[in-house]
Amino acid sequence: MGFAFSFMTEALPLPVLFGFISHFSAAGAMVLAATLPARILLHYLVRAAAIGITGPARPWLIPAQDCMRFAVWAMSFMGSNVRCGFKPLI
């Protein structure tokens, strides 16, 4: 049950889904407008606190990363077995 509720840690896909469901109403826009800057701020805070992260920050990749991680999570419920190459693991 814990893995099923891990979607709650995804910051951006949930407000986007809420926007689709609410037909991009004012409430949906406000939720997304509050979430996106908070997610970008978190990105910079973690980079500042972490040791060993070099190179420039790339905040424009945050939405793509969050949406891809959400897609992988959602697709994990589509199958009943796990494979690594051609070898079944379960």
N, CA, C and O of each residue as an XYZ file, in Angstrom:
360
protein
N       0.811     -1.173      0.000
C       0.000      0.000      0.000
C       0.866      1.253      0.000
O       0.450      2.287     -0.523
N       2.057      1.180      0.574
C       2.934      2.334      0.618
C       3.371      2.780     -0.764
O       3.439      3.979     -1.034
N       3.670      1.824     -1.649
C       4.080      2.179     -3.008
C       2.926      2.804     -3.774
O       3.138      3.710     -4.579
N       1.727      2.341     -3.539
C       0.570      2.883     -4.245
C       0.350      4.350     -3.911
O      -0.111      5.111     -4.762
N       0.668      4.759     -2.698
C       0.469      6.148     -2.302
C       1.718      7.003     -2.487
O       1.748      8.149     -2.039
N       2.749      6.467     -3.138
C       3.949      7.263     -3.371
C       3.715      8.351     -4.415
O       4.570      9.217     -4.593
N       2.579      8.326     -5.107
C       2.273      9.392     -6.058
C       2.148     10.738     -5.350
O       2.278     11.787     -5.982
N       1.900     10.712     -4.052
C       1.726     11.960     -3.314
C       3.025     12.747     -3.221
O       3.000     13.935     -2.897
N       4.161     12.111     -3.497
C       5.435     12.815     -3.466
C       5.734     13.511     -4.783
O       6.706     14.262     -4.874
N       4.938     13.283     -5.783
C       5.145     13.924     -7.079
C       4.520     15.304     -7.055
O       3.299     15.434     -6.957
N       5.338     16.327     -7.144
C       4.838     17.691     -6.961
C       4.101     18.225     -8.183
O       3.025     18.803     -8.032
N       4.627     18.056     -9.360
C       4.030     18.710    -10.524
C       2.943     17.918    -11.247
O       1.968     18.527    -11.686
N       3.050     16.608    -11.395
C       2.005     15.906    -12.140
C       0.615     16.004    -11.516
O      -0.379     16.048    -12.242
N       0.527     16.039    -10.201
C      -0.793     16.118     -9.573
C      -1.506     17.432     -9.862
O      -2.688     17.398    -10.201
N      -0.857     18.591     -9.749
C      -1.549     19.824    -10.138
C      -1.904     19.878    -11.625
O      -2.926     20.455    -11.996
N      -1.071     19.284    -12.474
C      -1.401     19.240    -13.906
C      -2.636     18.376    -14.129
O      -3.525     18.748    -14.895
N      -2.697     17.223    -13.462
C      -3.894     16.380    -13.570
C      -5.123     17.093    -13.021
O      -6.212     16.987    -13.586
N      -4.951     17.816    -11.924
C      -6.056     18.591    -11.375
C      -6.517     19.650    -12.368
O      -7.714     19.910    -12.495
N      -5.571     20.258    -13.067
C      -5.925     21.242    -14.096
C      -6.745     20.624    -15.210
O      -7.719     21.219    -15.671
N      -6.352     19.417    -15.653
C      -7.126     18.732    -16.695
C      -8.533     18.395    -16.205
O      -9.514     18.575    -16.926
N      -8.615     17.911    -14.989
C      -9.918     17.513    -14.452
C     -10.827     18.719    -14.272
O     -12.028     18.642    -14.531
N     -10.248     19.845    -13.823
C     -11.067     21.032    -13.577
C     -11.201     21.919    -14.816
O     -11.693     23.045    -14.735
N     -10.758     21.398    -15.958
C     -10.818     22.154    -17.224
C     -10.094     23.491    -17.109
O     -10.552     24.518    -17.611
N      -8.945     23.444    -16.431
C      -8.072     24.605    -16.257
C      -8.818     25.803    -15.672
O      -8.746     26.922    -16.181
N      -9.523     25.528    -14.604
C     -10.243     26.589    -13.893
C      -9.241     27.456    -13.122
O      -8.039     27.192    -13.128
N      -9.754     28.477    -12.470
C      -8.890     29.357    -11.682
C      -8.233     28.598    -10.533
O      -7.076     28.854    -10.198
N      -8.958     27.679     -9.937
C      -8.388     26.890     -8.835
C      -7.231     26.030     -9.328
O      -6.200     25.925     -8.664
N      -7.405     25.422    -10.483
C      -6.331     24.606    -11.050
C      -5.107     25.429    -11.380
O      -3.979     24.984    -11.163
N      -5.318     26.627    -11.903
C      -4.195     27.512    -12.220
C      -3.491     27.974    -10.953
O      -2.265     28.090    -10.931
N      -4.250     28.238     -9.904
C      -3.642     28.676     -8.649
C      -2.807     27.559     -8.017
O      -1.731     27.810     -7.475
N      -3.309     26.337     -8.089
C      -2.562     25.212     -7.525
C      -1.248     25.029     -8.281
O      -0.198     24.842     -7.666
N      -1.302     25.081     -9.601
C      -0.084     24.938    -10.393
C       0.847     26.124    -10.175
O       2.063     25.947    -10.102
N       0.292     27.332    -10.069
C       1.115     28.528     -9.850
C       1.792     28.504     -8.483
O       2.845     29.119     -8.309
N       1.220     27.820     -7.531
C       1.851     27.702     -6.214
C       2.862     26.558     -6.184
O       3.873     26.638     -5.486
N       2.594     25.508     -6.931
C       3.439     24.321     -6.881
C       4.733     24.493     -7.664
O       5.794     24.090     -7.186
N       4.672     25.068     -8.829
C       5.862     25.169     -9.678
C       6.980     25.980     -9.016
O       8.113     25.500     -8.981
N       6.722     27.180     -8.492
C       7.817     27.892     -7.817
C       8.334     27.165     -6.568
O       9.524     27.224     -6.259
N       7.440     26.489     -5.861
C       7.877     25.745     -4.675
C       8.804     24.600     -5.074
O       9.787     24.326     -4.386
N       8.496     23.936     -6.176
C       9.338     22.828     -6.656
C      10.696     23.340     -7.124
O      11.720     22.703     -6.879
N      10.706     24.488     -7.797
C      11.975     25.063     -8.253
C      12.803     25.531     -7.054
O      14.021     25.350     -7.041
N      12.165     26.124     -6.058
C      12.867     26.535     -4.842
C      13.471     25.319     -4.141
O      14.609     25.374     -3.675
N      12.734     24.246     -4.065
C      13.250     23.019     -3.465
C      14.477     22.524     -4.221
O      15.437     22.060     -3.606
N      14.455     22.619     -5.540
C      15.585     22.216     -6.375
C      16.841     22.992     -5.970
O      17.902     22.399     -5.775
N      16.722     24.306     -5.845
C      17.875     25.121     -5.495
C      18.316     24.895     -4.049
O      19.514     24.920     -3.770
N      17.390     24.678     -3.133
C      17.759     24.427     -1.748
C      18.506     23.110     -1.592
O      19.469     23.026     -0.830
N      18.073     22.095     -2.301
C      18.747     20.801     -2.220
C      20.129     20.892     -2.845
O      21.089     20.325     -2.323
N      20.234     21.604     -3.965
C      21.551     21.783     -4.592
C      22.506     22.515     -3.655
O      23.686     22.173     -3.585
N      22.005     23.524     -2.933
C      22.862     24.289     -2.025
C      23.289     23.451     -0.824
O      24.406     23.601     -0.329
N      22.407     22.570     -0.355
C      22.710     21.760      0.822
C      23.553     20.532      0.486
O      24.287     20.030      1.338
N      23.454     20.053     -0.733
C      24.172     18.837     -1.119
C      25.637     19.166     -1.396
O      25.976     20.247     -1.879
N      26.470     18.222     -1.082
C      27.904     18.388     -1.333
C      28.262     17.565     -2.563
O      27.852     16.412     -2.696
N      29.021     18.165     -3.445
C      29.510     17.423     -4.603
C      28.704     17.636     -5.869
O      29.038     17.047     -6.897
N      27.668     18.442     -5.844
C      26.926     18.724     -7.063
C      27.635     19.863     -7.774
O      27.750     20.969     -7.247
N      28.108     19.577     -8.980
C      28.799     20.598     -9.754
C      28.014     20.892    -11.017
O      27.111     20.146    -11.395
N      28.365     21.962    -11.647
C      27.696     22.335    -12.886
C      26.519     23.246    -12.621
O      26.094     23.434    -11.481
N      26.009     23.803    -13.689
C      24.897     24.752    -13.533
C      23.589     24.043    -13.176
O      23.377     22.879    -13.516
N      22.735     24.768    -12.492
C      21.399     24.244    -12.189
C      20.566     24.254    -13.462
O      20.715     25.150    -14.293
N      19.712     23.289    -13.616
C      18.861     23.190    -14.796
C      17.396     23.076    -14.364
O      16.810     21.997    -14.445
N      16.804     24.186    -13.906
C      15.430     24.111    -13.402
C      14.399     23.820    -14.480
O      13.292     23.393    -14.151
N      14.711     24.031    -15.741
C      13.753     23.746    -16.804
C      13.556     22.252    -17.009
O      12.611     21.841    -17.682
N      14.436     21.431    -16.438
C      14.273     19.981    -16.542
C      13.370     19.407    -15.448
O      12.993     18.237    -15.510
N      13.026     20.210    -14.462
C      12.221     19.724    -13.340
C      10.864     19.187    -13.792
O      10.500     18.081    -13.391
N      10.090     19.922    -14.615
C       8.794     19.366    -15.036
C       8.926     18.068    -15.818
O       8.132     17.146    -15.631
N       9.923     17.988    -16.693
C      10.115     16.758    -17.470
C      10.479     15.589    -16.557
O       9.959     14.485    -16.718
N      11.367     15.834    -15.605
C      11.763     14.771    -14.687
C      10.594     14.303    -13.839
O      10.386     13.100    -13.678
N       9.835     15.232    -13.300
C       8.698     14.864    -12.458
C       7.648     14.091    -13.245
O       7.096     13.110    -12.748
N       7.372     14.526    -14.466
C       6.358     13.836    -15.274
C       6.829     12.458    -15.714
O       6.031     11.521    -15.759
N       8.118     12.316    -16.041
C       8.624     10.993    -16.418
C       8.609     10.044    -15.224
O       8.282      8.866    -15.369
N       8.963     10.555    -14.044
C       8.936      9.711    -12.849
C       7.502      9.275    -12.531
O       7.277      8.137    -12.119
N       6.541     10.170    -12.721
C       5.138      9.833    -12.510
C       4.677      8.791    -13.530
O       3.928      7.878    -13.182
N       5.115      8.918    -14.781
C       4.743      7.943    -15.814
C       5.309      6.563    -15.502
O       4.625      5.557    -15.690
N       6.545      6.506    -15.030
C       7.137      5.211    -14.655
C       6.372      4.605    -13.489
O       6.118      3.400    -13.467
N       6.001      5.439    -12.516
C       5.215      4.942    -11.385
C       3.879      4.380    -11.865
O       3.474      3.296    -11.444
N       3.194      5.113    -12.743
C       1.885      4.663    -13.220
C       2.007      3.387    -14.049
O       1.162      2.498    -13.949
N       3.044      3.296    -14.859
C       3.220      2.095    -15.691
C       3.608      0.878    -14.867
O       3.437     -0.251    -15.327
N       4.123      1.081    -13.666
C       4.513     -0.065    -12.846
C       3.312     -0.902    -12.426
O       3.475     -2.057    -12.032
N       2.116     -0.343    -12.503
C       0.919     -1.098    -12.150
C       0.337     -1.862    -13.334
O      -0.654     -2.574    -13.174
N       0.924     -1.733    -14.500
C       0.380     -2.361    -15.704
C       0.790     -3.817    -15.868
O       0.135     -4.558    -16.601
N       1.830     -4.233    -15.221
C       2.305     -5.604    -15.397
C       2.302     -6.363    -14.088
O       2.114     -5.797    -13.011
N       2.519     -7.675    -14.213
C       2.544     -8.505    -13.010
C       3.881     -9.220    -12.849
O       4.041    -10.021    -11.929
N       4.840     -8.944    -13.725
C       6.145     -9.568    -13.586
C       7.225     -8.540    -13.892
O       6.953     -7.470    -14.436
N       8.453     -8.888    -13.531
C       9.581     -8.002    -13.724
C      10.629     -8.738    -14.526
O      10.942     -9.893    -14.236
N      11.169     -8.084    -15.523
C      12.213     -8.683    -16.356
C      13.406     -7.746    -16.401
O      13.265     -6.524    -16.406
N      14.560     -8.339    -16.434
C      15.809     -7.619    -16.664
C      16.403     -8.197    -17.917
O      17.014     -9.265    -17.882
N      16.230     -7.503    -19.033
C      16.617     -8.075    -20.322
C      15.640     -9.179    -20.666
O      14.437     -8.935    -20.764
N      16.139    -10.390    -20.851
C      15.270    -11.530    -21.159
C      15.081    -12.449    -19.942
O      14.399    -13.470    -20.029
N      15.679    -12.084    -18.834
C      15.612    -12.927    -17.640
C      14.484    -12.466    -16.723
O      14.515    -11.330    -16.249
N      13.483    -13.318    -16.459
C      12.427    -12.921    -15.510
C      12.949    -12.901    -14.088
O      13.640    -13.827    -13.663
N      12.626    -11.857    -13.352
C      13.069    -11.745    -11.973
C      11.991    -12.204    -10.988
O      12.301    -12.599     -9.864
N      10.746    -12.152    -11.403
C       9.660    -12.607    -10.535
C       8.818    -13.605    -11.287
O       7.841    -14.122    -10.746
